[in-house]
Each structure stands twice: as C-alpha cells, then as structure tokens.
Amino acid sequence: MASDNNTLTNKRIRVRIPKDYHQEPVISRLVSDYGLTVNITAAILGANAVGDGWFDLELQGTDVKIQNGLTYLYDLKLEVWDDTKTDDW
C-alpha cells in the first residue's frame, strides 16, 4: 500500500537556536524555502535576546517537506528534539 506523497502530516519539535543565529531567519526559511506551515507553540528567549532561544514548533507539510526542513536545521548544527509522540510540554 503506497502512501500519498501529498498527504499533510504534523511533527512537533523543540529547537535551540543559538544567539549567533538571532539575525538569521531560521524559522522563516522553514516556511519560505521548505513550504512548511510553522506554528510556534512556545518559546523562551532571554531578555534583549542575549542568549540562546528555545522554540517549540509544530510543523505541517508533506513528509518530504518536513524531512527537508529538518535536514536544513541539522545542517545548521542546531539542537532538535522530536516531540511528536510526547505531550509533556
């Protein structure tokens, strides 16, 4: 049974974006370059954005688009946790 490549799925992740990336549109690129819908469900960012930022994101897109977006985050050497299967945050 083949899966439909256009079926939308959701993936929940937590990502740490170091302060060195604060001027980079990391989350925006997930939308513009990878065609994902991104919902920021929670975020922690230090006062005046001086430290690392932590973002809980819900990604929606096809499996291929989600995987490509995750590869982009991994290529940036960002810490990414897959929290799709847990509801503790």
N, C-alpha and C positions, 0 to 999 in steps of 0.2 A: 504494500500500500504506500504510494508516494505522497509526500506532504506537499501542500500548495505553497509555492515559494513566495506568494503574495500575502499569505496569512500574517496578520499583525499579532505580535506577542509582546508581553511586558517583561521587563527584567529590572529588578531593584538592585542597586549597587550603592556602595559608600565609597567615596573617593577623597583622597587627601591631595590638595593642591598646594604645593609649597609656595612660600612668599615670592620666590624667584619667578613664578608664573602668574603673579597677580595682574600683570599688564598684558597677558596673553588671553585671547577669548576662547579658552579651552571648552567651556560648556556650549558657547555659541557655535563653535565648529561642529559639535555633535549634531546640531540642527542643520546648519548651512552646508557642510561638506558631506555629512553622512546620512542626511534625510531622516533623522530621528525626531520624535516628539519627546521633549525632556520636561519632566515635572520635578522641580526641586521641592522635596517633601520636608527637608530640614537642612539647616546649615549652621555652622559655627565659624565665626571669623573674628579674630582678635580686634581690639579697639584700634581704630585708624588703619586696619588691615596690615598690621605689622608682622603677624605670624602666619602660620600655615592655616589654610581653610579646609574644613571638613564639610562635605556635601553628601546628603542622602538624595539620590536621584532615582526616579522611575523612568526608564527608557521604554519607548514604544516604537516598534518598527518591525520589519521582517527579520527573520533570524539572521540573514546575511548582513543586513544593515547594522543590526545590533553587534554582531561579531566584528564587523569592520570598525565600528565606533570603539569597541573595547580594545581592539588592536592598536588604534590610534592612542588611546590612553596609556596602554602598556608601552608603546614606543616612546612616549614622553617620560617613561620611568616613574609614573605615578603609582601610588599605592591604591589598589582597587580591591574591594571586598564584594563578593556576590552575596547579597542578602535576599535573593528572590524567595528562598524557601523558609526564611525566618521572619517572624512578625514581632520581634522583641525591641524594635526601635521605631 
